[in-house]
């Protein structure tokens, strides 16, 4: 049976390829028309000085969807003189939905909210053959072909075209929005793409956008039979599937995973930092802009960017602390070559390896502008800490820094990212400090698993995450920032004697329970809105001193790096005030469907 079905699929694919190559579609030479068919393809050829209008009219309560899947303008044309404009209604009394011109890259999709949809094509006087391929159809949300797509927020997952591995319905239109935790990127693998074959993907196509919606930059449009892998540059990615009324095939099957932009691995005599190339591009840097404390040491690979940093060279700082632990620290800093000023995000990576007789702990601070976030891992544990906008914990805070009102309730989640479903976390302690190195003064929110602050409330959950909330406060003496450092215990879910099951221990005692490991997580700064607009000078000095302490107490190497970073931040703050005066060229572009 499988062999017969496979043979039929190949036969249909061959027929589809033959039809695509022969292209039996009749080219519409007429300049404009009134259209009332429930669906129609419009292969258009226009010459110079054209001014043509097509009007699509429907009689029922369905919506008109118009898709320009392929177009070729005069490459030397001006977008203000040669373009396509689409209107919601007739052109005499209608709202413009946007348009496209030679600068457009992706397929353009428009939808009506009235009974009429109109598009107008203008060409300039240059002698050049312009070609357009558009098709439209009517649909309603109840159509089976529209009941697909959705939002994917798990750290990993699988999604497929409707009916996969059977043929997808005609007029399929699906949009998937993938969003993972902040500071992560998305890697998606299409194990199979099987759509109608066409050299320019006019009929059926799969489009990927690097961002939260279809207005984000296009990564690629693809059709035919192939396999693909893609990476986003941020924590969101959008996938769109569009099909017309003929030649359906299997569609696609895909899996996605959330990945870290930067990873740190500590070996007995070397640390390795790997930075995703897409993340650097998003920040506006290349590997040539990165340097270690010793700038003579460079990268080992360029995609991804990899630093292999020896403990005994390249400026690595060594510190011996109590219980015979040795800490090795180095700093990766991004600086645009030859630039005096910059409007790019500041990037600094402080990598630390803590070596003891029994364990190796990997700690990495990443700074972007004014925010410091630390990711710590031991035995491959990946812990993150984030603020959320409400008690539902469904919308993370992405502002940098996080400006709040005095006494505002702050919702905090500490999550363990692991494929091991038998692991759970317990918040052992959480302290607040005005300094990122957590020097005095300190204030206890949680201690020994107990709520120490009267506004603090812990959600007691035996899950892969711990949650608590507290009211925003400020330190005396006008300290403008607050940083949080929480100690998290990772336990086996099935262990009834673990620290996670003991809960609050009001009196500190030696912990004899079994657990996998304690891990620290840091986030900040939180700032009161009264301090919005400028970083207090004393806080800036504390930040510089904190970065120095992260590498070595009293060591001048990292302190000098922190001072340089402080100076760059000062320049960025001054230039930021001028940013609103920068003019942008609007040009013609297509407008995406609202909500996609």
C-alpha positions in Angstrom: 0.0 0.0 0.0 2.8 2.4 0.9 4.5 1.7 -2.4 1.3 2.4 -4.4 0.7 5.6 -2.5 4.3 6.7 -3.0 4.1 6.0 -6.7 0.9 8.1 -7.0 2.6 10.9 -5.1 5.5 10.9 -7.5 3.2 10.8 -10.5 1.2 13.8 -9.2 4.5 15.6 -8.5 5.7 15.0 -12.0 2.4 16.2 -13.5 2.6 19.3 -11.3 6.2 20.0 -12.5 5.1 19.5 -16.1 2.2 22.0 -15.6 4.5 24.5 -13.9 7.1 24.3 -16.7 4.5 24.5 -19.5 2.7 27.3 -17.6 -0.7 26.9 -19.4 -2.2 29.9 -17.5 -3.5 32.5 -19.8 -1.7 35.8 -19.4 -4.1 38.6 -18.7 -3.1 41.4 -21.1 -6.2 43.5 -20.4 -5.6 46.7 -18.3 -8.0 46.4 -15.4 -11.2 44.4 -14.9 -14.2 43.9 -12.6 -13.9 40.4 -11.1 -16.7 38.4 -9.4 -15.4 34.8 -9.6 -15.1 33.1 -6.2 -11.4 32.5 -7.0 -9.2 33.5 -9.9 -5.5 33.6 -10.9 -4.2 36.8 -12.5 -1.0 36.4 -14.5 -0.4 40.0 -15.7 2.0 41.5 -18.2 2.2 45.3 -18.4 4.3 47.6 -20.5 5.3 51.3 -19.9 2.9 54.1 -18.8 0.3 51.7 -17.5 -2.4 52.9 -15.1 -4.7 49.9 -14.5 -7.3 49.1 -11.9 -8.9 45.7 -10.9 -11.9 45.5 -8.7 -12.9 42.3 -6.9 -16.5 42.2 -5.6 -18.3 39.5 -3.5 -21.9 39.1 -2.5 -21.7 36.9 0.6 -20.3 37.6 4.0 -16.9 36.0 3.4 -13.6 37.8 3.2 -11.5 38.5 0.1 -7.9 37.4 0.3 -5.5 38.7 -2.4 -2.0 37.4 -2.7 0.8 38.7 -5.0 3.2 35.7 -4.9 5.5 36.9 -7.7 6.2 40.2 -9.4 8.9 41.9 -11.5 9.1 45.7 -11.7 11.5 47.8 -13.8 14.6 47.4 -11.6 15.6 51.0 -12.2 12.1 52.3 -11.3 11.2 54.8 -8.6 8.8 53.3 -6.1 6.8 56.5 -6.0 6.1 56.2 -9.8 5.9 52.4 -10.3 4.0 50.4 -7.8 1.0 48.4 -6.8 -1.5 49.9 -4.3 -4.4 47.9 -2.7 -7.6 49.4 -1.4 -10.2 48.1 1.0 -13.2 49.1 -1.1 -13.4 50.8 -4.5 -10.6 53.2 -5.3 -12.8 56.3 -5.3 -13.8 55.9 -1.6 -11.5 53.4 0.1 -8.8 52.9 2.6 -5.3 52.0 1.4 -4.1 48.6 2.7 -0.6 49.3 1.5 1.3 48.2 -1.6 4.5 46.9 -3.1 7.2 48.0 -5.5 10.7 46.9 -6.7 12.0 47.1 -3.1 9.5 44.5 -1.7 10.9 41.1 -1.1 8.1 38.8 0.2 4.8 37.7 -1.1 2.2 40.4 -0.4 -1.0 39.4 1.3 -4.1 41.7 1.6 -7.6 41.1 3.1 -10.8 43.1 2.7 -13.1 44.2 5.5 -15.8 45.3 3.0 -17.5 43.7 0.0 -14.9 45.1 -2.5 -11.2 45.0 -2.8 -9.3 47.1 -5.4 -5.8 47.1 -6.6 -4.1 49.6 -9.0 -0.8 49.1 -10.9 1.2 52.1 -12.2 4.3 51.8 -14.4 6.8 54.4 -15.5 7.8 55.3 -19.0 10.8 53.0 -19.3 10.6 50.3 -22.0 10.5 47.1 -19.9 8.1 44.2 -19.6 6.6 44.0 -16.1 5.1 40.8 -14.9 2.8 40.1 -11.9 1.2 36.9 -10.6 -1.7 37.3 -8.2 -4.6 35.2 -7.1 -7.6 35.8 -4.9 -10.3 33.8 -3.3 -13.1 34.2 -0.7 -13.0 32.5 2.7 -14.5 32.5 6.1 -13.0 31.5 9.5 -15.2 28.3 9.5 -13.4 26.9 6.4 -11.4 23.8 7.3 -8.4 25.2 5.3 -8.2 28.2 7.7 -8.3 26.2 11.0 -4.6 25.8 11.5 -1.6 27.7 12.8 -1.4 29.2 16.2 1.1 30.3 18.9 3.9 27.9 20.1 5.6 28.9 23.4 7.1 25.7 24.7 11.0 25.4 24.7 10.6 22.8 21.9 7.9 21.4 19.7 6.6 20.0 16.5 4.1 21.4 14.0 2.9 20.2 10.5 0.7 21.4 7.7 -3.0 20.3 7.9 -3.6 16.6 7.3 0.1 15.8 7.1 1.3 13.3 5.8 -1.9 13.3 3.7 -2.5 16.1 1.2 -3.2 19.6 2.6 -6.6 21.2 1.7 -7.0 23.7 -1.2 -6.8 27.4 -0.1 -4.8 26.4 3.0 -3.6 29.5 4.9 -1.9 29.0 8.2 0.3 31.2 10.4 2.4 29.9 13.3 3.9 32.3 15.8 6.8 30.7 17.7 8.0 32.5 20.8 10.5 31.2 23.4 12.1 32.7 26.5 13.9 36.0 26.2 17.7 35.7 25.5 17.0 32.5 23.4 16.9 32.0 19.7 14.9 29.4 17.7 16.3 26.6 15.6 13.7 25.0 13.3 14.2 21.9 11.2 11.9 21.0 8.3 12.4 17.3 7.9 10.1 17.4 4.8 8.7 20.2 2.6 6.5 18.8 -0.2 4.6 21.6 -2.0 3.8 22.3 -5.6 6.9 22.9 -7.7 7.4 26.2 -9.4 10.6 28.2 -10.0 9.2 31.3 -8.3 6.8 29.6 -5.8 3.8 31.4 -7.3 1.1 28.8 -6.4 1.9 27.2 -3.0 4.7 28.5 -0.7 6.1 28.4 2.8 7.5 31.7 4.1 9.6 32.3 7.3 9.9 35.7 9.0 12.6 36.6 11.5 10.4 38.0 14.2 6.9 38.0 15.8 4.8 38.5 12.7 4.7 38.6 8.9 5.9 42.2 9.0 9.3 41.0 10.3 12.2 40.5 7.8 11.7 37.6 5.4 14.2 34.8 5.9 13.1 32.7 2.8 10.2 31.6 0.7 10.3 28.0 -0.4 8.3 25.4 -2.3 8.8 22.2 -4.2 10.3 19.2 -2.4 13.2 19.9 -0.1 14.5 19.9 3.5 15.6 23.1 5.3 17.0 24.4 8.6 16.6 28.0 9.9 17.8 30.1 12.8 16.1 33.2 14.2 18.1 36.2 15.5 15.7 36.7 18.5 13.3 34.7 20.6 10.4 34.8 18.0 9.9 33.4 14.5 6.8 33.3 12.2 6.0 30.6 9.7 3.3 31.1 7.0 1.8 28.4 4.7 -0.3 29.5 1.7 -1.8 27.3 -1.0 -4.1 27.9 -4.0 -6.9 25.8 -5.4 -5.0 23.0 -7.2 -2.2 20.4 -7.0 -2.1 19.7 -3.2 0.7 17.6 -1.8 1.9 16.4 1.6 2.9 19.9 3.0 5.6 19.9 5.6 6.7 18.5 9.0 8.9 20.6 11.3 10.4 20.7 14.8 11.8 23.6 16.7 14.0 24.1 19.7 15.0 27.1 21.8 18.8 27.7 21.9 21.1 30.0 23.8 22.7 32.9 21.9 25.9 32.3 23.9 27.1 29.2 25.6 30.1 28.6 28.0 31.9 25.4 28.6 34.6 24.9 31.2 37.3 22.2 30.7 40.2 21.5 33.1 42.5 24.0 31.4 40.4 26.0 29.0 37.1 27.8 28.7 35.1 27.8 25.4 32.6 30.6 24.6 30.3 30.1 21.5 28.3 33.0 20.1 25.6 32.5 17.4 26.4 34.5 14.3 22.7 35.5 13.9 22.8 37.1 17.4 25.9 39.1 16.5 24.2 40.3 13.3 21.1 41.3 15.2 23.3 43.5 17.5 25.1 44.9 14.4 28.5 43.3 15.0 30.8 40.8 13.3 33.4 38.5 14.9 36.0 41.1 14.0 34.5 43.5 16.5 35.0 41.1 19.4 38.1 41.1 21.6 39.3 39.5 24.9 41.2 41.1 27.7 44.3 40.4 25.7 43.3 41.7 22.2 46.0 39.7 20.5 43.9 36.5 21.1 41.2 36.1 18.5 38.4 33.8 17.5 38.8 30.1 16.5 35.8 29.9 14.2 33.5 32.4 12.6 30.2 30.6 12.3 29.4 30.2 15.0 31.9 32.5 16.6 34.0 30.5 19.0 36.6 31.6 21.6 38.9 28.9 23.1 40.4 30.8 26.1 43.3 29.2 28.0 43.4 29.7 31.7 47.1 30.7 31.6 47.0 33.3 28.8 44.8 35.7 26.7 44.5 37.9 29.8 42.6 35.4 31.8 42.5 36.4 35.5 43.0 33.8 38.3 41.6 34.1 41.8 41.9 31.6 44.7 39.1 31.7 47.2 38.2 29.7 50.3 37.8 25.9 50.2 40.5 25.8 47.5 38.2 27.0 44.7 40.0 28.6 41.8 38.1 31.1 39.6 39.2 31.9 36.1 37.7 35.0 34.4 37.9 36.6 31.0 35.9 39.3 29.2 34.7 39.5 25.6 33.8 43.0 24.5 32.3 44.2 21.3 33.6 47.4 19.8 32.9 48.6 16.2 36.3 48.9 14.4 37.4 52.5 13.8 34.2 54.0 15.2 34.3 57.1 17.4 30.6 56.9 18.4 28.1 54.1 18.0 24.3 53.6 18.2 24.6 49.8 18.5 23.8 47.9 21.6 26.7 47.5 23.9 27.7 43.9 24.4 30.0 42.5 27.1 30.4 38.9 28.1 32.0 38.0 31.4 32.9 34.3 31.4 33.9 32.6 34.7 34.9 29.0 35.4 34.9 28.1 39.1 37.1 25.0 39.7 37.1 23.0 42.9 38.1 19.4 43.8 34.6 18.1 43.1 32.8 20.3 40.7 33.2 22.7 37.8 30.7 25.6 37.8 30.1 27.6 34.6 28.9 31.2 35.0 28.4 33.8 32.3 27.3 37.5 32.6 25.9 39.1 29.5 25.4 42.8 29.4 23.3 44.7 26.8 23.1 48.4 27.5 22.0 48.8 31.1 20.8 45.3 32.0 22.9 42.5 33.4 21.6 39.0 33.3 23.5 36.0 34.5 23.1 32.4 33.3 24.6 29.8 35.4 24.9 26.1 34.7 26.4 23.1 36.4 26.1 19.6 35.1 24.2 21.0 32.1 21.5 22.8 34.2 20.1 25.8 32.5 18.5 28.3 34.9 16.8 31.6 33.9 15.1 34.3 35.9 12.5 36.6 34.5 9.9 39.2 35.5 6.3 38.9 34.3 3.6 41.5 33.9 0.8 39.7 35.8 0.0 36.9 38.2 -0.9 34.8 35.2 2.8 34.6 34.3 1.9 34.5 30.6 3.6 37.7 29.4 7.3 38.2 30.2 8.8 41.7 30.8 11.3 42.5 28.0 12.2 46.0 28.9 15.8 46.8 29.6 16.1 48.0 32.4 12.7 47.3 34.1 11.2 50.6 35.3 8.5 50.2 38.0 6.4 52.2 40.4 7.1 52.2 44.1 4.9 49.4 45.8 4.2 47.9 42.3 3.8 44.1 42.6 6.6 42.3 40.8 6.0 38.8 39.5 9.2 36.7 39.3 9.8 33.2 37.8 12.9 31.1 38.1 12.8 28.3 35.5 14.9 25.2 34.9 15.2 24.4 31.2 15.9 20.6 31.0 14.6 17.7 29.0 14.6 15.7 32.2 10.9 15.8 33.4 11.9 14.3 36.8 13.6 17.5 37.9 12.0 20.3 40.0 13.3 23.5 41.5 13.0 25.1 45.0 13.8 28.7 45.8 16.1 28.4 48.8 16.9 32.1 49.2 16.6 35.5 47.3 18.4 38.7 48.3 18.2 42.2 46.9 21.0 44.6 46.5 21.7 48.0 44.9 24.9 46.6 43.5 25.3 43.9 40.9 28.1 42.3 42.9 25.7 42.1 45.9 28.0 43.9 48.3 26.3 45.6 51.2 23.6 46.7 51.8 21.6 43.5 51.2 17.9 42.8 51.9 16.4 39.3 52.3 13.2 38.5 50.4 13.4 34.7 50.9 15.7 32.9 53.4 15.8 29.1 54.0 12.8 28.8 51.7 10.7 31.2 53.9 9.2 34.5 53.1 11.2 37.2 54.9 9.6 40.3 53.4 6.0 41.0 54.5 5.0 41.6 50.8 6.7 38.5 49.5 4.5 35.5 48.6 5.9 32.2 47.3 3.9 30.0 45.0 4.6 26.5 46.4 4.8 24.5 43.2 6.7 21.2 42.7 7.5 22.1 39.1 10.4 22.9 36.8 10.0 26.5 37.9 9.5 28.5 41.1 7.4 31.7 41.3 7.1 34.5 43.8 5.9 38.1 44.0 6.8 41.1 46.1 6.2 44.8 46.2 8.8 47.2 44.7 10.8 49.2 47.2 13.9 51.3 47.2 17.1 51.4 49.2 17.8 54.4 51.4 20.4 57.0 50.4 18.8 57.3 46.9 20.3 54.1 45.5 18.5 54.0 42.1 18.8 50.2 41.2 17.9 46.9 42.7 19.4 43.5 41.6 18.1 40.1 42.7 20.2 37.0 43.4 18.3 33.8 44.1 19.7 30.4 45.1 17.8 27.6 43.5 17.9 23.9 44.6 17.4 21.3 41.8 15.9 18.0 43.1 14.6 14.7 41.8 10.8 15.0 41.7 10.4 11.4 43.0 12.7 11.9 46.0 10.4 12.3 49.0 13.4 13.3 51.2 14.7 16.1 49.0 15.2 19.8 50.0 12.4 20.7 47.6 9.8 18.7 49.6 10.9 20.2 53.0 9.7 23.7 52.2 10.3 26.5 54.7 12.9 25.8 57.4 12.6 28.8 59.8 15.7 27.8 61.7 18.8 27.2 59.7 20.3 23.8 60.1 22.7 21.6 58.2 21.0 20.3 55.0 21.1 16.5 55.1 18.6 16.0 52.3 19.5 14.8 48.9 19.4 17.1 45.9 21.2 17.5 42.6 22.8 20.9 42.9 22.3 24.5 44.0 22.5 27.1 41.3 22.5 30.9 41.5 20.5 33.1 39.2 20.8 36.9 38.9 18.6 39.6 37.2 18.6 43.3 37.2 18.5 46.2 37.4 15.0 47.2 38.6 14.6 51.0 38.6 11.9 53.3 40.0 10.3 55.4 37.3 11.3 58.5 39.2 14.9 57.7 38.1 13.9 57.0 34.4 16.0 58.9 31.8 19.4 58.9 33.4 21.6 56.4 35.2 22.6 57.8 38.7 26.4 58.5 38.9 26.8 56.5 42.1 25.0 53.6 40.5 27.2 53.8 37.4 30.3 53.6 39.6 28.8 50.6 41.4 28.2 49.0 38.1 31.8 49.5 37.0 33.1 48.2 40.4 30.7 45.2 40.2 32.0 44.2 36.8 35.6 44.3 38.1 34.7 42.2 41.2 33.1 39.6 38.9 36.5 38.8 37.5 38.9 39.4 40.4 38.7 41.4 43.7 40.9 44.4 43.2 42.2 43.3 39.8 42.6 46.3 37.5 42.2 44.4 34.2 38.4 44.1 34.4 38.0 47.4 36.2 39.6 49.2 33.2 37.2 47.3 30.9 34.2 48.4 33.0 35.4 52.0 32.9 35.6 51.9 29.1 32.1 50.4 29.0 30.8 53.2 31.3 32.3 55.8 28.9 30.6 54.1 25.9 27.3 54.1 27.8 27.6 57.8 28.5 28.1 58.5 24.8 25.2 56.3 23.9 22.9 58.1 26.3 23.8 61.5 24.8 23.3 60.3 21.3 20.1 58.6 22.2 18.5 62.0 22.8 19.2 62.9 19.1 17.8 59.6 17.7 14.2 61.0 17.3 15.4 63.6 14.8 16.7 61.0 12.4 14.5 61.0 9.2 13.5 57.7 7.6 12.5 57.1 4.0 9.0 55.7 4.0 8.9 54.4 0.4 6.4 51.8 -0.7 6.0 48.6 1.1 3.3 46.0 1.4 1.1 46.0 4.5 0.7 42.6 6.3 -2.6 41.2 7.4 -3.5 42.5 10.9 -2.9 39.9 13.5 -0.8 37.5 11.4 
